[in-house]
């Protein structure tokens, strides 16, 4: 049984802080609405975050200090407001080409937004068009944009990286949703316009592994449970009623276990599920190692120096190689391991883009996907 928190309905998927105390969404009048929850008293308060009737989608950062939003103008900008400095920042979207100094300006507009665990990066999906000699190619893809700098306590430089550097023709990805505990794992929708096929997928974008969660008949808007052992998503029952489905996940968090079942159904349809909990926890910083399952590296993205965390080895040196996304080895080195069990790798000579860094640790190669900034 579902119990409403507000009589002001959403026209966008709600976004919730990590401690479960603030929910934000866009209502039917295109204003930004908020719900404040006091879990000790059970008191629920409805507030208007912005009365301007211009908004189409919104997301709140895990700590509740920032919101990101897009407007009904369907332009190629994301707008970020910080409640601490009380200022708006404006970020123009582009599609990187991984050639230094070159970018393409074919982004039409962004839609779904979600903050990463550090509060510096925003995941988003965007609709793009490319004019070719044979016509216009249209597609959706997922990007990450640096909208905040924790060190400077101010807006970021707007650097953009893509989840996939290239997609097959007639295919798109959209609706990104981070794992609750592993910031390098994400679930999303994949759809093939040629075959009219929809899939809920999940990816570990450090290792490049992708798992198929469920073949759907429409967009799933997936969301992880608070312990990452389950995934919920939009689906349909045998009578074509919209429901929220649930499936269990393997330890890798990208592989389903068993068949999905109906989690929430309603006579008016259930959709846009968001799984959250109340309570405080320590969130990962952008300058901390972000992987506990493979090679841990930081900072990521990196500009010139990349640190490898090697706490589980007693070796005095480590063999390291850097490969591009096609598997071509571009750099190899044997690095000394310091007293802090870290090794430092210089990557300043590499062009901006995505790479896989591999290290031979205790006779086993471990890998991490790394973003190299200009």
Number of C-alpha atoms within 10 A of each C-alpha: 5 8 5 7 13 12 7 14 14 20 15 20 19 20 26 24 20 23 15 21 19 20 18 27 27 29 22 14 16 21 21 24 21 23 18 16 18 13 12 6 7 8 9 15 13 16 12 15 15 14 12 11 15 16 23 24 27 26 27 26 23 22 19 20 15 22 22 22 24 23 20 12 11 14 14 21 19 24 16 23 18 19 12 10 11 9 12 14 15 15 18 16 23 22 19 20 16 17 11 13 10 10 12 11 15 16 22 17 21 26 21 22 28 26 26 23 24 20 24 23 23 24 23 23 24 24 20 20 14 13 10 8 5 6 8 11 12 17 20 24 26 24 25 21 23 19 25 22 16 15 9 8 12 16 20 17 12 19 18 19 25 20 19 14 16 9 12 7 12 15 19 21 24 25 26 25 25 23 26 20 16 18 19 18 24 25 29 24 27 25 23 15 13 9 9 11 15 21 20 26 23 28 23 21 17 24 19 15 12 16 16 15 26 20 16 18 14 17 19 29 24 28 27 26 18 15 12 21 18 20 25 26 29 25 25 20 13 6 6 9 14 19 24 24 23 22 21 20 18 13 11 15 24 25 19 22 15 10 10 18 15 16 15 18 18 13 8 9 13 19 21 18 21 17 17 19 14 13 10 10 8 7 16 16 16 20 16 15 17 22 17 8 11 15 23 24 27 20 20 20 21 20 18 15 14 21 19 24 20 20 11 9 13 11 13 12 17 18 14 21 18 24 17 16 15 8 10 11 14 11 15 15 13 14 16 16 20 13 8 9 17 18 21 16 20 14 17 15 11 18 15 22 21 23 22 22 27 22 24 16 18 12 7 9 15 18 22 26 25 23 19 23 21 17
